[in-house]
Amino acid sequence: MTVSSNTKGFISCFIANLSIQVCNIATGILAARLLLPIGRGELATVILWPVILECLGELGASWVFAREAAANPDKESDLARTAVVLGLTLGCLMMILGYYLIPYLLPSDKQNLSSLSRIYLLRIPFNYVATFLLFLDQGRMRWTRFNLTQFVMPFSYFVFIILFWGMHYINVNAFIMAFLLSILVAATLRIFLQRDQIWRGRTNISMCSRIMRLGIPFFIASISIMVAGQVDKAMAVDLLPMEMVGFYAAALTFASAHISLGSALAVTSFILLANETSPERQAAFLSKIFRQSTWLYIIAGSGVALLAPIFIVLLFGPKFQAAVKPAIILAAATSLTGLGNVLNEGLRGMGIAYPGAWANLLGGGLVALGAWYLIPHFGLMGIAGGMVIGALGRLIILMAIMVFLLKISLSQLWGLKIDELKALWERIYQLMLAVKR
């Protein structure tokens, strides 16, 4: 198993992730420009808990569908039918639960957003169906369809925002409606593409139970990913006034511009490692992917930090000047998070879910503790500092797991070797050739 033999999959994922990130940045800029800091903070508050509840209710099923599709391609029709049935069932249960929980989860000074946040819960069943079907394509390594359908939701969201803007219907409600419509479009498309398999397939209680049972280790991983990815936003919503929440959302959007660069390596490595039986080759492959990602994030993260003082005000507007300094710090945090994601995704591909989950939980705890202590003293810079502390702590833990669990040396992981820079350049060069063609 070599990286070069899978260049096509990497290139496809790289282009898709980059395109998705461009859409995310574009919609982030539109949200900031059209809603201004307070409105942007309200949008971040409305979507926070529905997204968290969705992560909790998924029960780790996505990764099980991917691994089952990779291991049992002859059962894909049954898996596709089960994906729809299980997605709708779990989604409706979480939507009902969330309806009653939302008023208790939002802070007292933001209770006026409860109704809109409840409406946004409609995303959960449709997104489950879309995600479960998407992961079947990942498991079968159908990278072209996987990436095209993955791109549909952020692109549709961008299109709907432009459409509402042209209709002069611009407020937080419009952005929530655009979100829901884009998720519906993505789910409908994926059902259409896999309609024959869904129609031919069969589902039963035993298959649903098997998916949920196998998902238990990944469920813990899902919780840990939710903690690692959402705790900073929850702390911002709870501890900062609405305008500051808007500044933080803008700073994080800009600072995350390069997060998708390593995602292509992580996504393709998950299935490649899932299909590799030799522990030695698994460890060597993941180490090489991590070293290449290190170069990628050092270069890209430094570029994002240097460009923040120029482009944040230019793109988001002069009212977001306060987001510049936090964005510089968050660029470093995002790079560390991206590196951690590469290791975490690789470990899950090898079927090792628990150690990475504990690293995510501990990293999220460090973010919460850092933000809780630093926000009263430093405001936005405090939560950015908490993000760096949490991301660095998580990365150190994941590296220690690699060293002790897979019996590799630290130099194999962290060596910034010129050969790896050359290998990374070869990947980029092949990518440029593919785009040119």
Contacts in CASP RR format, 6 or more apart in sequence:
PFRMAT RR
TARGET T0000
AUTHOR 0000-0000-0000
METHOD contacts of the structure
MODEL  1
MTVSSNTKGFISCFIANLSIQVCNIATGILAARLLLPIGRGELATVILWP
VILECLGELGASWVFAREAAANPDKESDLARTAVVLGLTLGCLMMILGYY
LIPYLLPSDKQNLSSLSRIYLLRIPFNYVATFLLFLDQGRMRWTRFNLTQ
FVMPFSYFVFIILFWGMHYINVNAFIMAFLLSILVAATLRIFLQRDQIWR
GRTNISMCSRIMRLGIPFFIASISIMVAGQVDKAMAVDLLPMEMVGFYAA
ALTFASAHISLGSALAVTSFILLANETSPERQAAFLSKIFRQSTWLYIIA
GSGVALLAPIFIVLLFGPKFQAAVKPAIILAAATSLTGLGNVLNEGLRGM
GIAYPGAWANLLGGGLVALGAWYLIPHFGLMGIAGGMVIGALGRLIILMA
IMVFLLKISLSQLWGLKIDELKALWERIYQLMLAVKR
1 272 0 8 1.000
1 276 0 8 1.000
1 281 0 8 1.000
1 285 0 8 1.000
3 10 0 8 1.000
3 285 0 8 1.000
3 288 0 8 1.000
3 289 0 8 1.000
3 423 0 8 1.000
3 427 0 8 1.000
6 268 0 8 1.000
6 272 0 8 1.000
7 427 0 8 1.000
7 430 0 8 1.000
8 143 0 8 1.000
9 141 0 8 1.000
9 143 0 8 1.000
9 268 0 8 1.000
10 264 0 8 1.000
10 265 0 8 1.000
10 268 0 8 1.000
10 427 0 8 1.000
11 264 0 8 1.000
11 430 0 8 1.000
11 431 0 8 1.000
11 434 0 8 1.000
12 143 0 8 1.000
12 144 0 8 1.000
12 146 0 8 1.000
12 147 0 8 1.000
13 143 0 8 1.000
13 146 0 8 1.000
13 147 0 8 1.000
13 263 0 8 1.000
13 264 0 8 1.000
13 267 0 8 1.000
13 268 0 8 1.000
14 261 0 8 1.000
14 264 0 8 1.000
14 431 0 8 1.000
15 147 0 8 1.000
15 431 0 8 1.000
15 434 0 8 1.000
15 435 0 8 1.000
16 146 0 8 1.000
16 147 0 8 1.000
16 148 0 8 1.000
16 150 0 8 1.000
16 151 0 8 1.000
16 264 0 8 1.000
17 260 0 8 1.000
17 261 0 8 1.000
17 262 0 8 1.000
17 263 0 8 1.000
17 264 0 8 1.000
17 267 0 8 1.000
18 260 0 8 1.000
18 261 0 8 1.000
19 151 0 8 1.000
19 155 0 8 1.000
20 150 0 8 1.000
20 151 0 8 1.000
20 154 0 8 1.000
20 260 0 8 1.000
21 256 0 8 1.000
21 257 0 8 1.000
21 258 0 8 1.000
21 259 0 8 1.000
21 260 0 8 1.000
23 151 0 8 1.000
23 154 0 8 1.000
23 155 0 8 1.000
23 157 0 8 1.000
23 158 0 8 1.000
24 154 0 8 1.000
24 253 0 8 1.000
24 256 0 8 1.000
25 253 0 8 1.000
25 254 0 8 1.000
25 257 0 8 1.000
26 158 0 8 1.000
27 154 0 8 1.000
27 157 0 8 1.000
27 158 0 8 1.000
27 161 0 8 1.000
28 249 0 8 1.000
28 250 0 8 1.000
28 253 0 8 1.000
29 253 0 8 1.000
29 315 0 8 1.000
29 316 0 8 1.000
30 158 0 8 1.000
30 161 0 8 1.000
30 162 0 8 1.000
30 165 0 8 1.000
31 40 0 8 1.000
31 43 0 8 1.000
31 161 0 8 1.000
31 175 0 8 1.000
31 249 0 8 1.000
32 40 0 8 1.000
32 246 0 8 1.000
32 249 0 8 1.000
32 250 0 8 1.000
32 253 0 8 1.000
32 315 0 8 1.000
32 316 0 8 1.000
32 317 0 8 1.000
32 320 0 8 1.000
33 316 0 8 1.000
33 317 0 8 1.000
34 165 0 8 1.000
34 170 0 8 1.000
35 41 0 8 1.000
35 42 0 8 1.000
35 43 0 8 1.000
35 170 0 8 1.000
35 171 0 8 1.000
35 172 0 8 1.000
35 175 0 8 1.000
36 319 0 8 1.000
37 242 0 8 1.000
37 243 0 8 1.000
37 244 0 8 1.000
37 246 0 8 1.000
37 247 0 8 1.000
37 250 0 8 1.000
37 319 0 8 1.000
37 320 0 8 1.000
38 242 0 8 1.000
38 243 0 8 1.000
38 246 0 8 1.000
39 172 0 8 1.000
39 242 0 8 1.000
39 246 0 8 1.000
40 245 0 8 1.000
40 246 0 8 1.000
40 249 0 8 1.000
40 250 0 8 1.000
41 242 0 8 1.000
41 243 0 8 1.000
41 245 0 8 1.000
41 246 0 8 1.000
41 249 0 8 1.000
42 113 0 8 1.000
42 172 0 8 1.000
42 242 0 8 1.000
43 172 0 8 1.000
43 175 0 8 1.000
43 176 0 8 1.000
43 249 0 8 1.000
44 233 0 8 1.000
44 236 0 8 1.000
44 237 0 8 1.000
44 245 0 8 1.000
44 246 0 8 1.000
44 248 0 8 1.000
44 249 0 8 1.000
45 106 0 8 1.000
45 110 0 8 1.000
45 113 0 8 1.000
45 117 0 8 1.000
45 237 0 8 1.000
45 242 0 8 1.000
45 245 0 8 1.000
46 113 0 8 1.000
46 116 0 8 1.000
46 117 0 8 1.000
46 120 0 8 1.000
46 172 0 8 1.000
46 176 0 8 1.000
47 117 0 8 1.000
47 120 0 8 1.000
47 176 0 8 1.000
47 179 0 8 1.000
48 117 0 8 1.000
48 230 0 8 1.000
48 233 0 8 1.000
48 234 0 8 1.000
48 237 0 8 1.000
49 98 0 8 1.000
49 101 0 8 1.000
49 102 0 8 1.000
49 105 0 8 1.000
49 106 0 8 1.000
49 117 0 8 1.000
50 98 0 8 1.000
50 102 0 8 1.000
50 117 0 8 1.000
50 120 0 8 1.000
50 121 0 8 1.000
50 123 0 8 1.000
50 124 0 8 1.000
51 230 0 8 1.000
52 226 0 8 1.000
52 230 0 8 1.000
52 234 0 8 1.000
53 94 0 8 1.000
53 97 0 8 1.000
53 98 0 8 1.000
53 101 0 8 1.000
53 121 0 8 1.000
53 124 0 8 1.000
54 91 0 8 1.000
54 94 0 8 1.000
54 123 0 8 1.000
54 124 0 8 1.000
54 127 0 8 1.000
54 128 0 8 1.000
55 222 0 8 1.000
55 223 0 8 1.000
55 225 0 8 1.000
55 226 0 8 1.000
55 230 0 8 1.000
56 94 0 8 1.000
56 222 0 8 1.000
56 223 0 8 1.000
56 226 0 8 1.000
57 90 0 8 1.000
57 91 0 8 1.000
57 93 0 8 1.000
57 94 0 8 1.000
57 222 0 8 1.000
58 90 0 8 1.000
58 128 0 8 1.000
58 131 0 8 1.000
58 219 0 8 1.000
58 222 0 8 1.000
59 90 0 8 1.000
59 212 0 8 1.000
59 215 0 8 1.000
59 216 0 8 1.000
59 218 0 8 1.000
59 219 0 8 1.000
59 222 0 8 1.000
60 215 0 8 1.000
60 218 0 8 1.000
60 219 0 8 1.000
60 221 0 8 1.000
60 222 0 8 1.000
61 86 0 8 1.000
61 87 0 8 1.000
61 90 0 8 1.000
61 132 0 8 1.000
61 211 0 8 1.000
61 212 0 8 1.000
61 215 0 8 1.000
61 218 0 8 1.000
62 131 0 8 1.000
62 132 0 8 1.000
62 135 0 8 1.000
62 218 0 8 1.000
63 135 0 8 1.000
63 215 0 8 1.000
63 218 0 8 1.000
63 221 0 8 1.000
63 348 0 8 1.000
63 349 0 8 1.000
63 353 0 8 1.000
64 211 0 8 1.000
64 214 0 8 1.000
64 215 0 8 1.000
64 218 0 8 1.000
65 79 0 8 1.000
65 83 0 8 1.000
65 132 0 8 1.000
65 135 0 8 1.000
65 136 0 8 1.000
65 139 0 8 1.000
65 211 0 8 1.000
66 135 0 8 1.000
66 136 0 8 1.000
66 138 0 8 1.000
66 139 0 8 1.000
66 270 0 8 1.000
66 271 0 8 1.000
66 274 0 8 1.000
67 139 0 8 1.000
67 214 0 8 1.000
67 274 0 8 1.000
67 349 0 8 1.000
67 351 0 8 1.000
68 75 0 8 1.000
68 79 0 8 1.000
68 211 0 8 1.000
68 214 0 8 1.000
69 76 0 8 1.000
69 79 0 8 1.000
69 135 0 8 1.000
69 136 0 8 1.000
69 138 0 8 1.000
69 139 0 8 1.000
69 140 0 8 1.000
70 139 0 8 1.000
70 140 0 8 1.000
70 141 0 8 1.000
70 271 0 8 1.000
70 274 0 8 1.000
70 275 0 8 1.000
71 274 0 8 1.000
72 79 0 8 1.000
73 140 0 8 1.000
76 136 0 8 1.000
76 140 0 8 1.000
76 197 0 8 1.000
77 197 0 8 1.000
77 198 0 8 1.000
77 200 0 8 1.000
77 201 0 8 1.000
77 202 0 8 1.000
78 201 0 8 1.000
78 202 0 8 1.000
78 203 0 8 1.000
78 207 0 8 1.000
79 136 0 8 1.000
80 133 0 8 1.000
80 136 0 8 1.000
80 194 0 8 1.000
80 197 0 8 1.000
80 198 0 8 1.000
80 201 0 8 1.000
81 197 0 8 1.000
81 198 0 8 1.000
81 201 0 8 1.000
81 202 0 8 1.000
81 203 0 8 1.000
82 203 0 8 1.000
82 207 0 8 1.000
82 208 0 8 1.000
82 211 0 8 1.000
83 129 0 8 1.000
83 132 0 8 1.000
83 133 0 8 1.000
83 136 0 8 1.000
84 129 0 8 1.000
84 132 0 8 1.000
84 133 0 8 1.000
84 191 0 8 1.000
84 198 0 8 1.000
85 203 0 8 1.000
85 208 0 8 1.000
86 128 0 8 1.000
86 132 0 8 1.000
86 203 0 8 1.000
86 208 0 8 1.000
86 211 0 8 1.000
86 212 0 8 1.000
87 125 0 8 1.000
87 128 0 8 1.000
87 129 0 8 1.000
87 132 0 8 1.000
88 125 0 8 1.000
88 128 0 8 1.000
88 129 0 8 1.000
89 208 0 8 1.000
90 125 0 8 1.000
90 128 0 8 1.000
91 124 0 8 1.000
91 125 0 8 1.000
91 128 0 8 1.000
92 125 0 8 1.000
94 121 0 8 1.000
94 124 0 8 1.000
95 121 0 8 1.000
95 122 0 8 1.000
95 124 0 8 1.000
95 125 0 8 1.000
98 118 0 8 1.000
98 121 0 8 1.000
99 118 0 8 1.000
99 121 0 8 1.000
102 114 0 8 1.000
102 117 0 8 1.000
102 118 0 8 1.000
102 121 0 8 1.000
103 111 0 8 1.000
103 114 0 8 1.000
106 113 0 8 1.000
106 114 0 8 1.000
106 117 0 8 1.000
106 237 0 8 1.000
107 237 0 8 1.000
107 238 0 8 1.000
110 237 0 8 1.000
110 242 0 8 1.000
116 172 0 8 1.000
116 173 0 8 1.000
116 176 0 8 1.000
119 176 0 8 1.000
119 180 0 8 1.000
120 176 0 8 1.000
120 179 0 8 1.000
120 180 0 8 1.000
122 180 0 8 1.000
123 179 0 8 1.000
123 180 0 8 1.000
123 183 0 8 1.000
126 183 0 8 1.000
126 184 0 8 1.000
126 186 0 8 1.000
126 187 0 8 1.000
127 183 0 8 1.000
127 186 0 8 1.000
127 187 0 8 1.000
129 187 0 8 1.000
129 190 0 8 1.000
129 191 0 8 1.000
130 153 0 8 1.000
130 183 0 8 1.000
130 186 0 8 1.000
130 187 0 8 1.000
130 190 0 8 1.000
133 190 0 8 1.000
133 191 0 8 1.000
133 193 0 8 1.000
133 194 0 8 1.000
134 146 0 8 1.000
134 149 0 8 1.000
134 150 0 8 1.000
134 190 0 8 1.000
136 194 0 8 1.000
137 145 0 8 1.000
137 146 0 8 1.000
137 149 0 8 1.000
138 146 0 8 1.000
138 267 0 8 1.000
138 270 0 8 1.000
138 271 0 8 1.000
139 271 0 8 1.000
139 274 0 8 1.000
141 271 0 8 1.000
143 268 0 8 1.000
145 193 0 8 1.000
149 186 0 8 1.000
149 189 0 8 1.000
149 190 0 8 1.000
149 193 0 8 1.000
152 182 0 8 1.000
152 185 0 8 1.000
152 186 0 8 1.000
152 189 0 8 1.000
153 182 0 8 1.000
153 183 0 8 1.000
153 185 0 8 1.000
153 186 0 8 1.000
154 182 0 8 1.000
156 181 0 8 1.000
156 182 0 8 1.000
156 185 0 8 1.000
156 186 0 8 1.000
157 178 0 8 1.000
157 179 0 8 1.000
157 182 0 8 1.000
160 177 0 8 1.000
160 178 0 8 1.000
160 181 0 8 1.000
160 182 0 8 1.000
161 174 0 8 1.000
161 175 0 8 1.000
161 178 0 8 1.000
164 170 0 8 1.000
164 174 0 8 1.000
164 177 0 8 1.000
164 178 0 8 1.000
191 198 0 8 1.000
217 351 0 8 1.000
217 353 0 8 1.000
217 354 0 8 1.000
217 357 0 8 1.000
218 348 0 8 1.000
218 353 0 8 1.000
220 353 0 8 1.000
220 354 0 8 1.000
220 357 0 8 1.000
221 344 0 8 1.000
221 348 0 8 1.000
221 353 0 8 1.000
221 354 0 8 1.000
221 356 0 8 1.000
221 357 0 8 1.000
221 360 0 8 1.000
223 357 0 8 1.000
223 361 0 8 1.000
224 356 0 8 1.000
224 357 0 8 1.000
224 358 0 8 1.000
224 359 0 8 1.000
224 360 0 8 1.000
224 361 0 8 1.000
225 344 0 8 1.000
225 360 0 8 1.000
227 360 0 8 1.000
227 361 0 8 1.000
227 363 0 8 1.000
227 364 0 8 1.000
227 365 0 8 1.000
228 337 0 8 1.000
228 360 0 8 1.000
228 361 0 8 1.000
228 363 0 8 1.000
228 364 0 8 1.000
228 367 0 8 1.000
228 394 0 8 1.000
229 337 0 8 1.000
229 364 0 8 1.000
231 364 0 8 1.000
231 365 0 8 1.000
231 367 0 8 1.000
231 368 0 8 1.000
231 371 0 8 1.000
232 252 0 8 1.000
232 367 0 8 1.000
232 371 0 8 1.000
232 383 0 8 1.000
232 386 0 8 1.000
232 387 0 8 1.000
233 248 0 8 1.000
235 367 0 8 1.000
235 368 0 8 1.000
235 371 0 8 1.000
235 372 0 8 1.000
235 375 0 8 1.000
235 383 0 8 1.000
236 244 0 8 1.000
236 245 0 8 1.000
236 248 0 8 1.000
236 371 0 8 1.000
236 383 0 8 1.000
237 245 0 8 1.000
239 371 0 8 1.000
239 372 0 8 1.000
239 375 0 8 1.000
239 376 0 8 1.000
239 383 0 8 1.000
240 248 0 8 1.000
240 375 0 8 1.000
240 379 0 8 1.000
240 380 0 8 1.000
240 383 0 8 1.000
244 322 0 8 1.000
244 379 0 8 1.000
244 380 0 8 1.000
247 320 0 8 1.000
247 322 0 8 1.000
247 323 0 8 1.000
247 326 0 8 1.000
247 380 0 8 1.000
248 323 0 8 1.000
248 326 0 8 1.000
248 380 0 8 1.000
248 383 0 8 1.000
250 312 0 8 1.000
250 316 0 8 1.000
250 320 0 8 1.000
250 323 0 8 1.000
250 327 0 8 1.000
251 312 0 8 1.000
251 323 0 8 1.000
251 324 0 8 1.000
251 326 0 8 1.000
251 327 0 8 1.000
251 330 0 8 1.000
251 380 0 8 1.000
251 384 0 8 1.000
252 327 0 8 1.000
252 330 0 8 1.000
254 304 0 8 1.000
254 308 0 8 1.000
254 311 0 8 1.000
254 312 0 8 1.000
254 315 0 8 1.000
254 316 0 8 1.000
254 323 0 8 1.000
254 327 0 8 1.000
255 304 0 8 1.000
255 308 0 8 1.000
255 326 0 8 1.000
255 327 0 8 1.000
255 328 0 8 1.000
255 329 0 8 1.000
255 330 0 8 1.000
255 331 0 8 1.000
255 333 0 8 1.000
255 334 0 8 1.000
256 330 0 8 1.000
256 334 0 8 1.000
257 304 0 8 1.000
258 297 0 8 1.000
258 300 0 8 1.000
258 301 0 8 1.000
258 303 0 8 1.000
258 304 0 8 1.000
258 331 0 8 1.000
258 334 0 8 1.000
258 335 0 8 1.000
259 334 0 8 1.000
259 337 0 8 1.000
259 338 0 8 1.000
261 296 0 8 1.000
261 297 0 8 1.000
261 300 0 8 1.000
262 293 0 8 1.000
262 296 0 8 1.000
262 297 0 8 1.000
262 338 0 8 1.000
262 341 0 8 1.000
262 342 0 8 1.000
263 338 0 8 1.000
263 341 0 8 1.000
265 289 0 8 1.000
265 292 0 8 1.000
265 293 0 8 1.000
265 342 0 8 1.000
266 289 0 8 1.000
266 341 0 8 1.000
266 342 0 8 1.000
266 344 0 8 1.000
266 345 0 8 1.000
266 346 0 8 1.000
267 345 0 8 1.000
269 285 0 8 1.000
269 286 0 8 1.000
269 289 0 8 1.000
269 342 0 8 1.000
269 345 0 8 1.000
269 346 0 8 1.000
269 349 0 8 1.000
270 345 0 8 1.000
270 346 0 8 1.000
270 348 0 8 1.000
270 349 0 8 1.000
271 349 0 8 1.000
272 285 0 8 1.000
273 282 0 8 1.000
273 285 0 8 1.000
273 286 0 8 1.000
273 346 0 8 1.000
273 349 0 8 1.000
273 350 0 8 1.000
274 349 0 8 1.000
274 350 0 8 1.000
274 351 0 8 1.000
276 282 0 8 1.000
276 285 0 8 1.000
279 406 0 8 1.000
282 350 0 8 1.000
282 406 0 8 1.000
283 402 0 8 1.000
283 406 0 8 1.000
283 407 0 8 1.000
283 408 0 8 1.000
284 408 0 8 1.000
284 412 0 8 1.000
286 343 0 8 1.000
286 346 0 8 1.000
286 347 0 8 1.000
286 350 0 8 1.000
286 402 0 8 1.000
286 406 0 8 1.000
287 402 0 8 1.000
287 408 0 8 1.000
287 412 0 8 1.000
287 413 0 8 1.000
288 420 0 8 1.000
288 423 0 8 1.000
289 342 0 8 1.000
289 346 0 8 1.000
290 339 0 8 1.000
290 342 0 8 1.000
290 343 0 8 1.000
290 413 0 8 1.000
291 413 0 8 1.000
291 414 0 8 1.000
291 415 0 8 1.000
291 416 0 8 1.000
291 417 0 8 1.000
291 420 0 8 1.000
292 420 0 8 1.000
292 423 0 8 1.000
292 424 0 8 1.000
292 427 0 8 1.000
293 338 0 8 1.000
293 339 0 8 1.000
293 342 0 8 1.000
294 339 0 8 1.000
294 414 0 8 1.000
294 415 0 8 1.000
294 416 0 8 1.000
294 420 0 8 1.000
295 416 0 8 1.000
295 420 0 8 1.000
295 421 0 8 1.000
295 424 0 8 1.000
296 424 0 8 1.000
297 335 0 8 1.000
297 336 0 8 1.000
297 338 0 8 1.000
297 339 0 8 1.000
298 335 0 8 1.000
298 416 0 8 1.000
300 335 0 8 1.000
301 331 0 8 1.000
301 332 0 8 1.000
301 334 0 8 1.000
301 335 0 8 1.000
302 331 0 8 1.000
303 331 0 8 1.000
304 327 0 8 1.000
304 331 0 8 1.000
304 334 0 8 1.000
305 327 0 8 1.000
305 328 0 8 1.000
305 331 0 8 1.000
305 332 0 8 1.000
308 324 0 8 1.000
308 327 0 8 1.000
308 328 0 8 1.000
308 331 0 8 1.000
309 324 0 8 1.000
309 328 0 8 1.000
312 320 0 8 1.000
312 321 0 8 1.000
312 323 0 8 1.000
312 324 0 8 1.000
312 327 0 8 1.000
313 320 0 8 1.000
313 321 0 8 1.000
313 324 0 8 1.000
316 323 0 8 1.000
322 380 0 8 1.000
323 380 0 8 1.000
325 380 0 8 1.000
325 381 0 8 1.000
325 384 0 8 1.000
326 380 0 8 1.000
326 381 0 8 1.000
326 383 0 8 1.000
326 384 0 8 1.000
329 381 0 8 1.000
329 384 0 8 1.000
329 385 0 8 1.000
329 387 0 8 1.000
329 388 0 8 1.000
330 384 0 8 1.000
330 387 0 8 1.000
332 388 0 8 1.000
333 384 0 8 1.000
333 385 0 8 1.000
333 386 0 8 1.000
333 387 0 8 1.000
333 388 0 8 1.000
333 390 0 8 1.000
333 391 0 8 1.000
334 391 0 8 1.000
336 388 0 8 1.000
336 391 0 8 1.000
336 392 0 8 1.000
336 394 0 8 1.000
336 395 0 8 1.000
337 387 0 8 1.000
337 391 0 8 1.000
337 394 0 8 1.000
339 395 0 8 1.000
340 391 0 8 1.000
340 394 0 8 1.000
340 395 0 8 1.000
340 398 0 8 1.000
343 356 0 8 1.000
343 395 0 8 1.000
343 398 0 8 1.000
343 399 0 8 1.000
343 401 0 8 1.000
343 402 0 8 1.000
344 356 0 8 1.000
344 359 0 8 1.000
344 360 0 8 1.000
344 398 0 8 1.000
347 353 0 8 1.000
347 355 0 8 1.000
347 356 0 8 1.000
347 398 0 8 1.000
347 401 0 8 1.000
347 402 0 8 1.000
348 356 0 8 1.000
352 405 0 8 1.000
355 398 0 8 1.000
355 401 0 8 1.000
355 405 0 8 1.000
356 397 0 8 1.000
356 398 0 8 1.000
356 401 0 8 1.000
358 397 0 8 1.000
359 394 0 8 1.000
359 397 0 8 1.000
359 398 0 8 1.000
359 401 0 8 1.000
360 394 0 8 1.000
362 393 0 8 1.000
362 394 0 8 1.000
362 397 0 8 1.000
363 390 0 8 1.000
363 391 0 8 1.000
363 393 0 8 1.000
363 394 0 8 1.000
363 397 0 8 1.000
364 390 0 8 1.000
364 394 0 8 1.000
365 390 0 8 1.000
366 386 0 8 1.000
366 389 0 8 1.000
366 390 0 8 1.000
366 393 0 8 1.000
366 394 0 8 1.000
367 386 0 8 1.000
367 387 0 8 1.000
367 389 0 8 1.000
367 390 0 8 1.000
367 391 0 8 1.000
370 382 0 8 1.000
370 385 0 8 1.000
370 386 0 8 1.000
370 389 0 8 1.000
370 390 0 8 1.000
371 382 0 8 1.000
371 383 0 8 1.000
371 385 0 8 1.000
371 386 0 8 1.000
371 387 0 8 1.000
374 381 0 8 1.000
374 382 0 8 1.000
374 383 0 8 1.000
374 385 0 8 1.000
374 386 0 8 1.000
375 382 0 8 1.000
375 383 0 8 1.000
378 385 0 8 1.000
399 410 0 8 1.000
399 413 0 8 1.000
399 414 0 8 1.000
402 408 0 8 1.000
402 413 0 8 1.000
403 409 0 8 1.000
403 410 0 8 1.000
403 413 0 8 1.000
END
